[in-house]
Amino acid sequence: NETQNDDSGWQVDQAIMAIGSGGILGNGISELKVYVPESTTDFIFSIIGESFGFLGCAFVVIMFFFLIYRLVVLIDKIHPFNRFASFFCVGYTALIVIHTFQNIGMNIGIMPVTGIPLLFVSYG
């Protein structure tokens, strides 16, 4: 008894095809070949993958890791002086980590599509 529709994962399939079609260096911003719905909000990472390839995706991930690393260093430095500020930074860092992991995960098909945008990159 199958209750799931056949095209239930169509957006994720399109996102995976877009990321895969980018290759190493990408197709360029004006040479998009795969239609991805909601490409400016939820699936911006797939457009980056198609336009700039593996190197563009790696650059985005490295920039997020650098941001998270700097926030963790900031938390460590300000904790002895102001506990509230350090707790605020922990919450903000957790928000960035969860949003980034969820968005990139749903673009590559390992997380469910929830509508969480990629912070600092996407439109939403």
Long-range contacts (C-beta under 8 A, 24 or more apart in sequence): 9-109, 11-36, 11-37, 11-38, 11-43, 11-113, 12-106, 12-107, 12-109, 12-113, 14-43, 14-46, 15-43, 15-45, 15-46, 15-106, 15-107, 15-108, 15-109, 16-46, 16-107, 16-108, 16-109, 18-43, 18-46, 18-47, 18-49, 18-50, 19-45, 19-46, 19-49, 19-50, 19-57, 19-107, 19-108, 20-49, 21-50, 22-49, 22-50, 22-51, 22-52, 22-53, 22-54, 22-56, 22-57, 23-53, 23-54, 24-53, 24-54, 24-55, 25-52, 25-53, 25-54, 25-55, 26-50, 26-51, 26-52, 26-53, 26-55, 26-56, 27-51, 27-53, 40-122, 40-123, 40-124, 41-115, 41-117, 41-122, 41-123, 41-124, 42-103, 42-106, 42-113, 42-115, 42-116, 42-117, 42-122, 42-124, 43-107, 44-103, 44-117, 44-118, 44-121, 44-122, 44-123, 45-103, 45-104, 45-107, 45-108, 45-118, 45-121, 46-107, 48-121, 49-107, 60-121, 61-104, 64-96, 64-100, 67-96, 68-93, 68-96, 68-97, 71-96, 95-119
